[in-house]
């Protein structure tokens, strides 16, 4: 893409007899230091940009590891919610008002 942007620009001619005039373009590209050797090496070669821009599909091991990480994260989240909920319910049931309400409910519930 840098090379495309750095092409010389041809000015329009007033007539066919007039010679073609070209204006060099000035392009500033900000790239990472690790990309400079590859850009310099491939500056004169014709590369298929579509081939470079495509992302290959993930490998089977990549899909499995991503699934394992998701399952572990969901498992930890579920366990944390379970533990927090269990602790909150036990604290709530330890309150005297909750005990009183439960006692009244059990008294009002028909016995078999």
Secondary structure as GFF3:
##gff-version 3
##sequence-region A 1 112
A	DSSP	alpha_helix	2	5	.	.	.	ID=ss1
A	DSSP	beta_strand	9	10	.	.	.	ID=ss2
A	DSSP	beta_strand	22	23	.	.	.	ID=ss3
A	DSSP	alpha_helix	33	42	.	.	.	ID=ss4
A	DSSP	alpha_helix	49	53	.	.	.	ID=ss5
A	DSSP	alpha_helix	60	93	.	.	.	ID=ss6
A	DSSP	alpha_helix	96	108	.	.	.	ID=ss7
###
